[in-house]
Amino acid sequence: EKGGYPSFMLKEIAEQPKAVTDTLLGRIDSEGTLHLDEVRITRTELREVDKVVIVACGTAFHAGMIAKYAIEHWTRIPCETELASEFRYRDPILDQRTLVIAISQSGETMDTLMALRHAREQGAKVLAICNTNGSTIPRESDAVLYTHAGPEVAVASTKAFLTQLVACYLVALYLGQIRGTKWGDEIRTVIRQLSAISGEVERVLETMEPVRALARSLAGHDTVLFLGRHVGYPVALEGALKLKELAYMHAEGFAAGELKHGPIALIEDGLPVVVVVPSPAGRSVLHGKIVSNIQEIRARGALTVVIAEEGDEAVVPYADHLIRIPATPTLLQPLVATVPLQVFACELATARGNEVDQPRNLAKSVTVE
Ligand code: BG6
């Protein structure tokens, strides 16, 4: 059943290029136009949406955080992403022009289900992004966009996350397309780039041996920090979550801009810090700022593990370990940047003697609030 892999998790990490391809399949035509047939909310209703609210838990919440950057950029509709368990109980302001997107691999997470029920009671339209056909969350939503990751068995989510990202990008691009924002040309270009992205994920998977060796070498540490900015921030949070779930280590993700407002006090000699670096200067103004952050933490003794695009030479002098990822458009970078963090957590957990498919205290789908 594990197809020759030692764990479901490793199998599912390896299946990601196919999962991404399958989720895109049939949704982009030869002209580069998006078709989302399962969306049963009319185009008119979607054109009238004036606010998007994304609700989800765990790894799906991180996909939702990334979606916020894409939706606001390509559609110019205000978008907020909130933990489903918080959203429900703070009396959120919603109406018929609010589009709520509920992201859930299992489609059974009670916190997310309660959030969507509450949203529908307020008259909001709910679009589910889900991996499990016919599960409760899509059944109770106005529309569903299924991710085609195939069954995910390992408790810690990997391939479902990548396909949730793809689905979120599709929704963002589709909304941008039907509403005709000034980003029309960019949207067409990104649709093409998204179609080619599974090949890039494949390339990342082929270069993971040094990441595994690094993970094994860090198995004796207690703490690992993760830094990122813009869409790299949720990627940092996801890297930290994976390490908590699988390796039972103290792992924290921070927005790199916040470093100086507190977390830098944690830096001490030999502390591993994983930094997700945005596209080099010219394409992201944040690049230079992150390079300064890497210098700052290294000067204070951190062991820097830098995830940066191929060709990004500015980071080289400050990286104790350098993990290369292919160059992608800024907003799509999480699709390639997350993969090394999954491999890292899985290998580190294994080196610590943990069972990666069934981490202690966790369940694949949590059907209680
Ligand atoms: C958790 C799982 O408790 O539920 C996580 O252990 C998952 O891996 C989270 O991200 C949300 O699950 P779902 O099915 O709603 O995406």
Boltz pocket constraint, residues with backbone or C-beta under 6 A from the ligand:
constraints:
  - pocket:
      binder: B
      contacts: [[A, 57], [A, 58], [A, 59], [A, 60], [A, 103], [A, 104], [A, 105], [A, 106], [A, 107], [A, 108], [A, 109], [A, 112], [A, 155], [A, 156], [A, 157], [A, 362], [A, 363], [A, 364], [A, 365], [A, 366]]
      max_distance: 6.0
